[in-house]
Amino acid sequence: MKQQFIALTAALSLAATGLTACAGSDAESDNDPVSGGAIRVTGSATVEPITSFIADRTDHDVRISADGSTDGFEAFCDGKSDLNDSSVAIPAEFQQQCSDNGIEFIELPIALDAVTIVKHADNTWAQDLTTEQLHDIWAADSPVTKWSDIDPSWPDEEIGLYCRPDGSGTLEVFKDKVLGGDTIRDDYEATDDIDELSGWIADDPNGIGFMGVGNYLATDGETRDLIDNVLVDGVSPSREATQEGEYPLSRPLFVYVSAEALDGNDALADFMGTYLNRVEGVLPRVYFYQLPEQEYNDARTRFDDRVTGADDRWST
């Protein structure tokens, strides 16, 4: 399946000047409120490269902790961050938490992503998996533990499972779209560190996992040569298939802004104005996909007018 992405990766690489997750990502590990004028961002490790890329090209002090979408909402809805990057629309429980704490938020869709199934490059058998097969690999009550349990002609080897931990929006999207409410098994390795996740799969010829398409495509060096993507139900996680709604594991990505934090905070307002003006053009450079043009116009209007609350059309 690597051939499926050669043209896309080459085109994106021509535009890329390299991903950065450095200076803007050195947030303190605790959830103390922001002080000293710094803009504090919590949330999704998937969205973090987008926010970091923009933040590193502004003069603002932006401190990002990529601790997972829902873990980020815990801090955000307690008033302990200014922004929350999220790979899922804000769940009802966090809408309630924000409401209970008097935190109004502005919901801003910024990109499209495809939750990409990733395997070791030496795996030549599982190049196209159905949603049902993925369910059987990951469901807690499934008897599947070896590749041969999926197809007798496949290797009689234990499947190594790698993914994101609890608190990750990517994990929640995968469970929703693949498991459909069934419990996920618990014998997998999990991390919020995307490089570590890619490295685990690269080290295990029988390994399989999932991550955002931008995280997959941004993997560089020897690790990138050792991993490969998988078709799902015969569909590649390409830009066209994702934008057309054909890829079954596609999803929007968001930034949530605290209206309270915006009040009188010119630096935050300026940063978000820059973010919304640049993000559409930045996405190819960090290997994510663009929403329809109108969504960016609507997001800028929503931000300028300080329209708070969740949009029902994004809710699952």
Sequence and secondary structure as in RCSB ss.txt:
>XXXX:A:sequence
MKQQFIALTAALSLAATGLTACAGSDAESDNDPVSGGAIRVTGSATVEPITSFIADRTDHDVRISADGSTDGFEA
FCDGKSDLNDSSVAIPAEFQQQCSDNGIEFIELPIALDAVTIVKHADNTWAQDLTTEQLHDIWAADSPVTKWSDI
DPSWPDEEIGLYCRPDGSGTLEVFKDKVLGGDTIRDDYEATDDIDELSGWIADDPNGIGFMGVGNYLATDGETRD
LIDNVLVDGVSPSREATQEGEYPLSRPLFVYVSAEALDGNDALADFMGTYLNRVEGVLPRVYFYQLPEQEYNDAR
TRFDDRVTGADDRWST
>XXXX:A:secstr
 HHHHHHHHHHHHHH      SGGG   SS     TT EEEEE TTTHHHHHHHHTTSSS EEE    HHHHHHH
HTTT  SEEEESS   HHHHHHHHHTT  EEEEEEEEEEEEEEEETT  S SEE HHHHHHHHBTT    BHHHH
 TTS S B EEEE  TT HHHHHHIIIIITT  B S SEE S HHHHHHHHHT TTEEEEEEHHHHHH  HHHHH
TEEE EETTB   HHHHHTT STTEEEEEEEEEHHHHTT HHHHHHHHHHHHHHHHHGGGGT B   HHHHHHHH
HHHHTT  B  GGG  
